[in-house]
C-alpha cells in the first residue's frame, strides 16, 4: 500500500515538471518569434542582356503576382522577402528575337540552369533563392533592301533599341526577328515615300524594294510662265537709248 502511494506521488511530480517544461518551451518560442519577427524567405531576380530586357512575373503560393513592371522594381536586379511559403513560379517574356536561360540558385548551390521561359520551386521558411535570367539572340534572319534608283540611304528601326543604316542595295545578316520600319532618303526630283514595314522571320532571307516616283509634277502645283511684259522703267530706258542714236538708225 505504501509502495503504491509513493509511486502516485512520483507520477504527480513528473507530470508537474513536464507541464512546466512545455510551458517554458512555448513561452520561449513565442518570445523568439515576437523578438525576431515573422519567418521569411529571401528572393533575388537578376536579368542580363546585351541590349534589352524581358518582363518577369513571380507568382507566390497564395496566388499573388509581382512583375518587373511594378512601380519601384529595377528590371536589372530586384530583391524581396516572402512569407507565403509553398509553390513559387517565375515566368519570363523574352524580347523579340531573343531566348531566355534561367539559372536557379538555392543558397550557393545551382538547382537548375537551362533555356526555358518558366521555372517552379518550393519555398520553405528561411530559404534563399536567386533567379538569374540571361537573354541572347537566337532567332535571327536576313534582310535584303533594294531601290529604284539605287544608291539610296535608309534607316531600319527594329524591335530592339538599335537603328541600322546602309545604302541600297544592301543585305543585313543575323538580324533579330521581329517587325522593322524602314525610312528612305529621297533622291533629287523624286517624291518622298512613306515609311515601310516588314516582319523579319527567323532563319529566312526577307526582302523589300522601294521604287521612287521621280520627275513628276504634283497635281496641286501650278506651273507659272514668266511674264514678257516690260515695266515702265524698261520702256523709258529704251526711249532714252533711241533718242541718242542718229535719226537714220532709230527704230
ABEGO torsion letter per residue (X at the ends): XAAAAAAAAAAAAAAAAAAAAAAAAAAAAAAAAAAAEBBBBBBBBBBBBAABBBBBBBBBAAGBBBBAABBGBBAABBBBBBABBEBBBBBBBBBBGBBBBBBBBBEABBABBBBBABBBBBBBBGBBBBBBBBBBBABBBBBBBBBOBBGBBBBBBBABABBBBBBOBBBBBGBBBEBBBBBBBBBBGBBBBBBBBBBBBBGBBBBBBBBBBBGBBBAABBBBBBBABBBAAAAAAAAAAAAABBAAABX
